[in-house]
Amino acid sequence: MNPFTFTQASDVDAALARLASGARPIAGGTNLLDLMKEGVMRPGELVDINGLGLDTVEEANGGLRLGALARNADTAYHPLVRERYPLLSAAILAGASPQLRNMATNGGNLLQRTRCYYFYDVGTPCNKREPGTGCPAKDGLNRLHAILGTSEHCIATHPSDMCVALRALDSVVHVRSQRGERDIPFADFHRLPGDRPELDNTLEPGELITHITLPDAARFRAHSAYIKVRERLSYAFALVSVAAALDIQSGTIRAARIALGGVAHKPWRVEEAEEALVGKTPGLETFGAAADIVLRGAKGHGQNDFKLTLARNTIEQALTTAARGTEYAKGEQR
């Protein structure tokens, strides 16, 4: 590991001053420290932001405000989250392990970097790690890689479960820097790779995530599901995951939300597919038609061709499960 300077920020302004000078924030460190140990990231300065007081979960304007430094476990088990946003609770509890959820923060979850094998192996080329060196995953080990939104420069996926639910729930990311504050719709926070795969998100230099807001989602509370397909039951990243939420009145779908993880460089959502469900009766034929819209343009790269079928089946399963009624997470340990 390269030597680095470590400082502790006493307040938000102090943290922003260090970020403006090029420091990188650290809170739980559950991803950043791994990247530093592997030599993938080599920050010259880390600033500890744990003491900034950005760790509350509270009501806000009819919705919910999630502090960036609230731990994933505390967020998932918070009474307001479990009662009003069971989809978010289920997604968080599907991720990582209890130990990691106890350390990882909400803001850090948004900033996770891909688990692509080549990105982590500094002995191989990787456009995300070193722009212009190539993407060996396209013709190499790509079982876990993207089938949507890829480019010739990168086929990596975003690893978060929490972010899939946040995308489905129309969340907003609130950030602050010495230049001021701004709000980023969740749809615009993460990037597709395009010709700049090294950029995971739209944060600007010196910006700090302070909190995330969710609008009122009462109409989806009774019919939501998070389905995650992975190669083992615990502590594994998704091959495909789906966050599904339905507003069903008198046997008819009035509104729908569908977001996918494990298939793209960012949580994937196609509003056209949701609109196609409105006015329809829940059922496999209806759900299959929506899945076909979500997966338009999907393309496998050899080892991950199976994801094309898996994604369609998982969308159908998630929507079917949601239509039956929300099942709160059970048996999870803190």
C-alpha positions in Angstrom: 0.0 0.0 0.0 1.3 3.5 -0.9 1.8 5.9 2.0 -1.0 8.5 2.5 -2.0 11.2 4.9 -5.0 10.6 7.2 -7.0 13.5 8.7 -10.2 13.7 10.6 -12.8 16.4 9.7 -14.4 18.1 12.6 -17.3 19.4 10.6 -18.7 19.5 7.0 -16.8 22.7 6.1 -13.5 21.2 7.2 -14.2 18.0 5.2 -15.0 20.1 2.1 -11.8 22.0 2.4 -9.8 18.8 2.4 -11.8 17.4 -0.6 -11.2 20.6 -2.5 -7.5 19.9 -2.0 -7.8 16.4 -3.5 -8.4 14.3 -0.5 -10.7 11.3 -0.7 -13.4 10.8 2.0 -13.5 7.6 4.0 -16.3 6.4 6.3 -16.9 2.6 6.6 -14.1 1.9 4.0 -15.6 -1.4 3.1 -14.8 -0.9 -0.6 -12.1 1.8 -0.6 -9.7 -0.1 1.7 -9.9 -3.2 -0.5 -9.1 -1.1 -3.6 -6.2 0.5 -1.8 -4.8 -2.9 -0.7 -4.9 -4.2 -4.3 -3.2 -1.0 -5.6 -6.3 -0.1 -7.7 -6.7 3.2 -6.0 -3.8 5.2 -4.5 -5.2 8.3 -2.7 -2.6 10.7 -1.3 -4.9 11.8 1.5 -7.9 10.3 3.3 -10.2 12.4 5.3 -12.3 10.7 8.0 -15.9 12.0 7.7 -17.5 9.8 10.3 -17.9 12.7 12.8 -19.9 15.0 10.5 -23.4 14.1 12.0 -24.8 13.0 8.6 -26.2 9.8 10.0 -29.9 10.3 10.6 -32.9 8.7 9.0 -36.0 10.9 9.3 -39.2 12.0 7.7 -38.9 14.8 5.2 -41.6 16.5 3.1 -43.9 13.4 3.1 -41.0 11.1 2.2 -37.7 10.1 3.8 -34.3 11.5 4.3 -31.4 9.1 4.6 -28.2 10.5 6.0 -25.1 9.7 3.9 -23.3 8.4 6.9 -26.1 6.2 8.3 -25.0 2.6 8.2 -26.6 0.2 5.8 -27.9 -2.0 8.6 -29.3 0.9 10.6 -31.1 2.1 7.5 -32.5 -1.3 6.5 -33.8 -2.0 10.0 -35.1 1.5 10.7 -38.9 1.4 11.5 -39.7 4.1 8.9 -37.8 2.3 6.2 -39.3 -1.1 7.0 -42.8 0.2 7.2 -42.8 2.7 4.3 -40.1 1.4 2.0 -39.9 -2.4 2.4 -38.4 -2.6 -1.1 -35.4 -0.6 0.1 -35.0 -2.6 3.3 -35.1 -5.9 1.3 -32.6 -4.7 -1.2 -30.1 -3.6 1.5 -30.4 -6.9 3.4 -29.7 -8.8 0.2 -26.3 -7.2 -0.1 -22.9 -8.1 1.4 -22.8 -9.7 4.9 -24.2 -8.5 8.3 -20.7 -7.4 9.3 -20.2 -5.3 6.2 -23.7 -3.8 6.4 -22.9 -2.7 10.0 -19.9 -0.7 8.7 -20.9 0.4 5.2 -22.6 3.8 4.8 -25.4 4.9 2.5 -23.2 7.4 0.7 -20.4 4.8 0.3 -22.9 2.3 -1.1 -23.6 4.7 -4.0 -19.9 5.1 -4.6 -19.0 1.4 -4.8 -16.8 0.5 -7.8 -17.3 -2.5 -10.1 -16.1 -6.0 -9.1 -14.8 -6.7 -12.6 -11.9 -9.2 -12.3 -9.8 -7.1 -14.7 -10.4 -3.9 -12.8 -9.1 -5.4 -9.6 -6.1 -7.1 -11.3 -3.5 -4.3 -11.7 -1.4 -6.7 -13.9 -4.0 -6.7 -16.7 -5.3 -3.8 -18.9 -8.5 -2.1 -17.9 -10.0 1.1 -19.4 -11.8 1.8 -16.1 -8.6 1.7 -14.2 -6.3 3.0 -16.9 -8.1 4.7 -19.8 -7.0 3.6 -23.2 -5.5 0.3 -22.2 -8.4 -1.9 -23.4 -11.2 -4.1 -22.1 -10.1 -7.7 -21.9 -13.5 -8.7 -20.3 -15.2 -8.4 -23.7 -13.5 -11.5 -24.9 -12.4 -12.9 -21.6 -14.0 -13.8 -18.2 -17.3 -12.0 -18.4 -19.8 -14.2 -16.6 -20.7 -11.4 -14.2 -20.6 -8.6 -16.8 -23.2 -6.3 -18.4 -25.7 -7.1 -21.1 -27.2 -3.6 -21.3 -25.7 -0.1 -21.8 -22.2 -1.3 -22.6 -19.7 0.3 -24.9 -16.6 -0.9 -26.8 -14.6 0.5 -23.9 -16.2 -1.3 -20.9 -18.8 -4.0 -20.1 -18.5 -3.8 -16.3 -21.5 -3.7 -13.9 -22.4 -1.7 -10.9 -22.4 -3.9 -7.8 -24.9 -2.3 -5.4 -28.2 -3.8 -4.3 -29.4 -0.7 -2.4 -28.9 1.5 -5.5 -31.3 -0.7 -7.5 -34.1 0.0 -5.1 -33.2 3.7 -4.9 -33.5 3.9 -8.6 -36.9 2.3 -8.6 -38.1 4.6 -5.9 -37.1 7.9 -7.7 -34.6 8.9 -5.1 -32.6 12.1 -5.2 -28.9 12.5 -4.2 -28.0 15.7 -2.4 -24.4 16.8 -2.5 -22.4 19.8 -1.2 -19.0 21.4 -2.0 -17.3 24.7 -1.4 -19.2 25.9 -4.5 -22.6 25.2 -2.9 -25.2 22.5 -2.9 -27.0 20.7 -5.7 -29.5 17.9 -6.1 -29.0 15.0 -8.5 -31.9 12.8 -9.6 -30.9 9.2 -9.0 -31.4 8.4 -12.7 -28.5 10.9 -13.4 -26.2 10.0 -10.6 -24.5 6.9 -12.1 -23.1 6.9 -15.7 -23.0 4.4 -18.5 -19.4 3.8 -19.6 -19.5 5.4 -23.1 -16.0 6.5 -23.9 -15.2 7.5 -20.3 -15.5 4.2 -18.4 -13.2 5.5 -15.6 -16.1 7.8 -14.5 -18.6 5.9 -12.4 -20.9 8.8 -11.5 -21.6 12.5 -12.1 -20.1 13.8 -8.9 -17.8 16.8 -9.5 -14.4 17.2 -7.8 -14.7 18.3 -4.2 -18.4 17.2 -3.8 -19.6 15.3 -0.8 -22.9 13.3 -0.6 -24.8 14.6 2.4 -28.1 12.8 2.2 -30.5 10.9 -0.1 -34.2 11.7 -0.2 -37.1 9.4 -1.2 -40.5 10.7 -2.2 -43.7 9.2 -0.7 -44.1 5.7 -1.9 -47.2 4.6 0.0 -49.0 3.3 -3.1 -46.2 0.7 -3.7 -45.9 -0.4 0.0 -48.3 -3.4 -0.3 -46.8 -4.8 -3.5 -43.1 -4.8 -3.8 -40.3 -7.4 -4.1 -36.5 -7.5 -4.5 -35.3 -10.7 -6.2 -31.6 -11.3 -6.3 -30.1 -14.2 -8.3 -26.5 -15.1 -7.3 -24.1 -18.0 -7.4 -24.3 -18.6 -3.6 -26.8 -17.5 -0.9 -24.7 -15.1 1.1 -22.1 -12.4 0.3 -22.2 -12.6 -3.4 -22.9 -10.0 -6.0 -25.9 -10.3 -8.3 -25.9 -12.1 -11.6 -29.3 -10.4 -12.0 -31.4 -8.5 -9.5 -34.8 -6.9 -9.9 -36.6 -4.3 -7.7 -40.3 -4.4 -8.6 -43.1 -2.3 -7.1 -46.8 -2.2 -8.2 -49.8 -0.1 -7.3 -52.7 -2.4 -7.7 -56.3 -1.2 -7.3 -59.3 -3.5 -7.9 -57.2 -6.0 -9.7 -55.7 -3.5 -12.1 -52.1 -2.1 -12.2 -52.3 1.7 -11.7 -48.5 2.3 -11.6 -45.3 0.2 -11.7 -41.6 0.4 -11.0 -39.0 -2.0 -12.4 -35.2 -1.6 -11.9 -32.4 -4.1 -12.6 -29.0 -4.7 -11.1 -26.2 -6.9 -12.3 -26.9 -6.1 -15.9 -25.4 -2.6 -16.6 -22.9 0.0 -15.5 -25.7 1.6 -13.5 -29.0 0.5 -12.1 -31.2 -0.1 -15.2 -34.7 1.2 -15.5 -36.9 1.6 -18.6 -40.0 3.7 -17.9 -41.6 2.6 -21.1 -41.9 -0.9 -19.7 -43.6 0.5 -16.5 -46.1 2.5 -18.6 -46.9 -0.6 -20.6 -48.2 -2.3 -17.3 -50.6 0.5 -16.4 -54.2 -0.5 -16.9 -53.3 -4.2 -17.2 -54.2 -7.2 -15.1 -51.2 -8.8 -13.3 -50.1 -12.0 -15.0 -47.2 -13.7 -16.7 -48.2 -12.6 -20.1 -48.4 -9.0 -19.0 -45.1 -9.2 -17.1 -43.3 -11.0 -19.9 -44.2 -8.2 -22.3 -42.8 -5.6 -19.9 -39.6 -7.7 -19.5 -39.2 -7.7 -23.3 -39.3 -3.9 -23.3 -36.8 -3.6 -20.4 -34.3 -5.9 -22.3 -34.5 -4.4 -25.7 -31.0 -4.2 -27.1 -29.5 -6.6 -24.5 -26.5 -8.4 -25.7 -24.4 -11.1 -24.2 -20.6 -11.5 -24.6 -20.1 -15.2 -24.5 -19.9 -16.4 -20.9 -22.8 -14.1 -19.8 -25.2 -15.0 -22.6 -27.3 -16.9 -20.0 -28.2 -13.5 -18.4 -30.5 -12.7 -21.4 -32.9 -15.5 -20.3 -32.1 -15.1 -16.6 -33.0 -11.4 -16.6 -36.3 -12.0 -18.3 -37.2 -14.7 -15.9 -36.2 -12.7 -12.9 -38.3 -9.7 -14.0 -41.3 -12.0 -14.3 -40.6 -13.5 -10.9 -40.1 -10.2 -9.2 -43.3 -8.7 -10.7 -45.3 -11.9 -9.8 -44.0 -11.9 -6.2 -44.8 -8.2 -5.9 -48.3 -8.7 -7.2 -48.9 -11.3 -4.5 -48.0 -8.8 -1.8 -44.9 -7.5 0.0 -42.9 -10.0 2.0 -40.8 -8.3 4.7 -37.3 -9.6 5.1 -37.1 -12.4 7.6 -34.3 -14.3 9.4 -31.7 -11.6 8.7 -29.0 -11.1 11.4 -27.5 -7.8 12.2 
